[in-house]
């Protein structure tokens, strides 16, 4: 059950505010009795919720009286305070991430063959997005057919966003697709490509039906290979990510003639 404590009030502060809603204008002594907040604490509690702008005081009266601000106004004020706290926390975390990114990027990468795999639609998509985000120099993307288990519009939008980020980092991108793959894209996806990618100098997209399989080469040293389902050739089953400069060079060597023969595409 929701509580005023969820919005930052202490137990005593929550009791005092709720009691003020019931009592109307009242003194600290009367409120202490009504709320079961000890008399030795009631003034500190009232000062605190007054700072939250949840109560108003009548200083001219003797003894001083307090009245609760209307609940809708009080809740809005507490919510704004929480939002402000979260924004400040987010700024702090972003600053920490920036500092750590500089520190961790300074470490020398380990040049050793390594592979990993992901099975399932969400897992394969997440692996692809992760590796695109890791690119520093160039990305080669080859896609021969759509993956039926993916929501193509949602997946394309996420991939599009990663490609935009990569271009902003100075990464060049070559995208080679079959006509079937192009035809599977929605008009909305095509519009986004036209508006966000097509005009970028380091982005080039071409079509060639003489390709099979789907894979991505990252920085010339890493290959993400889509593994087809053995029971359904048109459906992806998994993705293997292999970091091996020699293998990546061999894959790129096979890619180049098909790229040279491909036709430029405008969405």
C-alpha positions, 0 to 999 in steps of 0.5 A: 500500500502506498505511503507518504513515507514512499515520498520521503516523509518520516513516520512522525511527519506522515502522522502529523500531516495526516492528523492535520488534515483531520483536525484542521487548524490546531496547535502543536500540543493538540497535534501531538495528542492527535497524531501520537507524535511525542511532544518532545518531537512535535516542533521539529516535525512541524518545522520539517513538514513546513519546509516541505511546504505541506503546512502553513502556520498562523504566527500571529496567534498565541499559541501558534496554529498550523493547518495542512496544505490541501492533499493534491498540492502537498502530493505535487510538491513531494513529487517535484522534490523527488523528481529533483532528487532523482535528476540530481542523482542522475547527473551524479551518476552520469558524471561518474560514468564519464569519469570511469569511461575515460579511465577504463578506455585507457586500458590496453585491450586484450588481443586474444581470440574470444567468442560468445553466443546468444540464443533466442530473439531478444538475446541475439538482438541484445548481443548485436546492439552491444557489439554495434555500440562497441565499434570504434572505427568501422562496421560492415553489416550484411543482411540477406533476409529478415528474422521472423522472430524479431519485431522488425520495426522495433528492432530496426529502430533500435539498430538505427539508433545504435548506428546513429550513435556510431556515426556520431563517434566517427565510425563508418558504416557499410550496409549490404542487403538483399532486395528481400530484406529491403522489402521487409522494412516498413515505410516508417523504418524507411523514413527514419533511414532517409532522415537520419542515416542516408545523408551521412557521409560515412554511411553507405547502403547497397543491395546485392541478391548474391549474398547468403546469411547475415553477419556484421564485421566490427572494426575489422577484428570481430564478426557477429554471425547470425545462425539460421534455425536448422528446422527453418532456414528463413529463421534465425536461431542464434548469434555467434560473436567471434573476435578473431582478426584473421577470421574477420579479414577472411570474411571481409575479403569475401564481402568486398567483391559483392560490395563492389558489384552491389547497387546503391540504394536510396530509400 
